Amino acid sequence: MPGETIKIIDKSGTFLAWGSFSPESQIRTRIWSWNPEEHISRDFLHARIKRSLHYRNQIGLDSQMKRLVYAESDGLPGLIVDQYADTLVVQFLSAGSEYWKNEIVEILVELTNAKTIYERSDAQVRKLEGLPQQTGTIFGSDPDPLLKIREQNLDFWVDIQQGHKSGFYLDQRDNRDLVGRMCRGKAVLDCFCYTGGFSVHALNNGADLTTLVDESERALNLAEKNITLNNLETEKIELLRGNVFQVLRKFRDQGRKFDAIILDPPKFAPTASFADKAARGYKDINLLALKLLNPGGMLATFSCSGGISRDLYLRILSGAARDAEINARIQVNMGQSADHPVNLSFPEGDYLKGFVLRVA
Ligand code: SAH
């Protein structure tokens, strides 16, 4: 049966690991444990989830929203648990995590005092595991359409039911904070702004003006709401619905300039097989953005594509700067925030790379 625990042995019959069986997936099994003595059970899951929660406490995050369980990186393949105050949003992305769903929900209730647990198993990878898309409340009362969640000294409206991922880009927490602090007195262009995370931080730090660009009307509406929620001046924002690739070209033709540009696109390359096409997309927007900067300006540029390594991303950026005939230096190296740890035995978990580039 899909998700059942299997013993993995080598040719000679020697024990290798305990894993969950996924007959439909190219990844036939995901490892629960390398220890032959381990018994994969409710107690085992309880211990792993408890360990994940303990790890988050060790970080001491000042935020009501954080990732509590990050799949393989926490020894719980396919399971993602994000906390938004007293609501948990859970994704069961593998046959193994799906198989243990009821036990996992019980354990989360026991260990977190969550009032609501909402399932967002609507990610594409479910299909590869032969699992149907599934969303809805799986414990407690239905969540409000928008939750007001505090992160450090700022509030955000989060749509856990229809928003991207589990509602918010928790992985960018530290980067929003850092980039925001560099925007005082600047004219900022926030590309792929989603619900305005970077712009809220920039304005809160005294940015002069921010132009927010996204193709999603819904995202832009929520971005505006997030700006007013924090009592920031809406006169300082310009909301543009459009395709970033085209908007950047239009700004180039108009001769518009900015002091700070943020490029935080969706993943262009989910796997390495998309790398070539993705590389062209990344080079295009980065080249255009570099040319829109005033002298001394900064570009905060990100890639969350698993199929593009940090090294390759840097080479793409070098190519963009060379072709734009712009001298740029790396001022800051960025990655995913600490609630998205990377297990040394699962380097694929290290997907988010970012750089603050400063032009001459
Ligand atoms: N910076 C955001 C997260 C960005 S997610 C934060 O910190 O919260 C990527 C966003 O890009 C989504 O909102 C999606 O609607 C938007 N998007 C994807 N492709 C786009 C395109 N070609 N042009 C404009 N927006 C796009």
Residues whose N, C-alpha, C, O or C-beta is under 5 A from the ligand:
A	BS01	SAH	Y169 Q172 F192 C193 Y194 T195 G197 F198 V213 D214 E215 S216 A219 G242 N243 V244 D264 P265 P266
